[in-house]
Amino acid sequence: MVKFISGKYYLIAPKPNIIVINMCGIIGVIDRTMSRMDGSSIKEALSLMDERGSGEGAGYVAYGIYPDYADCYAIHVFFDNLLEPKTRVDEILKQWGRVVYQEEIPTYEQPDLKREHIPWRYFFKPYTDLMVGTKNPDDDNVKRLVMNINANVEGALIFSSGKDLGVFKASGWPEDVANFYRIEDYKGYIWLAHNRYPTNTSGWWGGAHPFNLLDWSVVHNGEITSYGTNRRYVEGHGYQCTMLTDTEVVAYLFDLLGRRHGLTSEMVVEALAPPFWDEIDEMPEKQQELMRAIRLTYGPALMNGPFAIVVATNDGIVGFSDRIKLRPLVAGENGSRLYISSEEAAIRTMDPDVETIYMPRAGEPVVGRVVE
Amino acid sequence: MQVEPLVIDVKGMHYTPLNKQIRAAVASGVREIVLNNVLGQRFIANGLRGDVRITVNGVPGGDLGMFMSGPECEVFGDAEHAPGNTMDSGTLVIHGSAGDAVAHSMRGGSVFVKGNIGYRGGIHMKEYEDKRPILAIGGTSHAFLGEYMAGGLILVLGIGHDPAVRDRGIGSGIHGGEIVIRGDVSERLLGVGAMKVEFTEEDLERISPVIKEFCERFDLDPSKFLDTHYCRIVPSSSRPFAGKYTWE
């Protein structure tokens, strides 16, 4: 006779209280046909990687969640209180555009999650004629006010500012943060999620991932040791780093290179994680010329250190790792869906029927784009 | 007395109660354990000692068989990072592919992977007297295979891959042991401190038991692999970084 023991009594995993290895957990998914998924499966997938975090930061971003306000910038703000900071933010927004609708983001108390801020959202239409010297005045208007508010308004932090998308994050375990915002109530065609194990700076709500500016959202496992150089570079182009951790700079680099300089996502990755010079030497002449130009032009954007990153924008996601692969990254495909994660098991948790699983080569981007 | 095999449905289970159950079972004399619906559970069979066979159906989490001493663990699925981490003795058989740092710091026993492995396979494997760990891979490996390797054997058959390995940094910082790769390996893929030498008939004689066991495990025909069409990579010195960190 065979003895069967059911594991169902252990469905609620004990929270790890001693962790000796530092790491973060990331997972992202895109449905290329823009069919929308609710947040329940990515919550399960991220929670499977609880071990990769320390309960000090988790977050989610979803694209396509605000169809009723799809033409508005969804501005998510952490307020310390709804008095002075909110009055200041209201004033700035009313100066630079029109608030179509605003409300407190619905949240649900969780026993293990301490409410440090009040999450609020505005649906905002910027006045286009206020910005000059740009091809996308709306985006630059919003970028400018995000930088202004985050640097100058005490007690307010804009952590999400794109159209028809929203970041939901806090200090806590993946499942607690998901339940706090009830992310299963949102439906998106792109989702990114992150479980943080803070190493160089402390965990706080603003330091949880994803980091977002306009359409760009970033989740990151690792550390960017070139942060100082990268930060000086973006600050020279009108960005201000206010989140007290390195990943923020990646969102600004993508906005600068991808939106303002018009590089494709693949080219941005070549600039941030370029091939080694000896690899460039072996490329065909035309490609060599291009890669040399990228490396010379974007030297200060090159990122050093261990990292695995997934970046989303409204028409796709891109995943990549540092050039010598010091952090894990696997990809999975199932029909119209592309998954990118730290762990294969997380992908299989989201999609038990995933067809292929593969490990992208270091520094080479994995791209999933929506098909029109 | 014949002890019945133990079958556990692992779905949704955390690794701590799972490993406690496995250890209790082994202590009570169970010789065969089957784990079903495994998905992401880390540290399975960690530090486990004894004569037991564990079948893992699914995708186990990282560090499968870490510090394990003696058991045999067969995975019908892929494995995540570092299966065989600091393993002391015993066998891991993985019927899929595996993640980064496979056989990390392994001290003895064998790890067989039918598919591919990620980056830094066999990093810091070591050997001592009769303890000589083996990492054998059917497919290909990503970069930095055998990084800082101090002992043991890494074998890459490259089935379905030509060349068998195309990523850089093979044997980066190697100062003991050997890496044997099917076919030729481009000189530019060798890491600092690694050197290519001829694979001789004597080498084949020494390594053929490993090739045969690998093929037997995965039901492959060994005859096509029993020739000298391999490349052998060994340390160029026992202290590749002597001049980098110290002055004599």
Interface residues (C-beta under 8 A of the other chain):
Chain A: M1 V2 K3 F4 I5 S6 G7 K8 Y10 L11 A13 P14 L48 M49 E51 D278 I324 K325 P328 V330 E343 E344 A345 A346 R348 T349 I357 M359 R361 A362
Chain B: E4 P5 L6 V7 I8 D9 V10 K11 G12 M13 H14 T16 P17 L18 Q21 N37 L39 G40 R42 V59 G61 G62 D78 E80 H81 S97 G99 D100 N116 G118 Y119 R120 H142 A143 F144 D167 G169 R188
